[in-house]
């Protein structure tokens, strides 16, 4: 600990900043790695533990529901208690629960452990952005650092399907969770010894009622949408679930309105860029997460690929996510966030439309073009949205703003899996459901591009 205090007291030079950026990025790297690896492993989990589409949706969404519901509070925790403390706690949770997940013996136990992983992921995400903003205070330098942060984390999406597929085919699906452990330890050591704590805002408070309402509303909505086909859309169970969504949302609004310490401080949304950034983040993740849920199932169940070959098939989409965010960071630094966000949404919409025309007989060359358009579109859009929101939000609310942005994105991720899964299960064939889902994703992206062009701020 003495060594830790000595290192933190010294000025942060360029080498240490790069090392710190790596350590911070690895935290969010884990969050994305867990998502992409699990998607590739879903067919193997289905064979081993037994499940239908709805069960697989819960394996994915148990993580994202808790993740999205807790992100707001974790952003406030980062502001109140210090981003470093929250980040290290998130790493510790992620490591321990990853080991537990690898030992899951039934689908319910895996779903529970995935929910606990969501707690660790929720702690890591806003804290990582707050630490990054603390280390890179200048806007242009921060934009470039965000691009590198997104590129490092993007390698999780690029390598996740390939590495995950290889692990599933050779060591089994349980090995994908053990991969988190060494990455967690490496990140923990770097952040512990090479970063100082952020300034604490002791006036920030957590309101338990609003926090519970946030989780409750998201979970009830997911249950209603995912189980509607099972129980019947007009059944008392599903109608009751939708009623609980409305009641929970009303209670959340009432609690926020009548509490001086809010999850959403009013000053955070004075700039329209923050509000539009939240919506744009949700829309891009609806398309991305829905796509990543459907495509591994399409390749393995419909085309007969192995898990490893499925990862390789998705690689053209993932590669741009590993390097293009660096270019995006430079574009944001020079032109502002609006230009890359709008272009990214346009490319993603084109990629989704192209994918909506493919089937089992379609040439892989067409699929490659679709994957590349989506990869470049997403890698332009997400880092630019993050930079826009972080720069536009009041500095003292950096952790809260990043938590709110990532909450909106994870709500989008949850809805993407739910809505795309619903389209698949309610369609005559898997392929026709895939076509419908991809067309819907293109529409979401077009709406995101229009909103961003109209309301997102330009260069600061």
Secondary structure, 3 states (H helix, E strand, C coil): CHHHHHHHHCCCCHHHHHHHHHHHHHHHHHHHHHHHHHHHHHHHHHHHHCCCHHHHHHHHHHHHHHHHHHHHHHHHHHHHHCHHHHHHHHHHHHHHHHHHHHCCCCHHHHHHHHHHHHHHHHHHHHHHHHHHHHHCCCHHHHHHHHHHHHHHHHHHHHHHHHHHHHHHHHCCCCHHHHHHHHHHHHHHHHHHHHCCCCCCCCCCCCCHHHHHHHHHHHHHHHHHHHHHHHHCCCCHHHHHHHHHHHHHHHHHHHHHHCCCCCCCCHHHHCCHHHHHHHHHHHHHHHHHHHHHHHHHHHHHHHCCCCHHHHHHHHHHHHHHHHHHHHHHHHHHHHHCHHHHHHHHHHHHHHHHHHHCCCCCCCCHHHHHHHHHHHHHHHHHHHHHHHHHHHHHCCHHHHHHHHHHHHHHHHHHHHHHHHHHHHHHHHCCCHHHHHHHHHHHHHHHHHHHHHHHHHHCCCCC
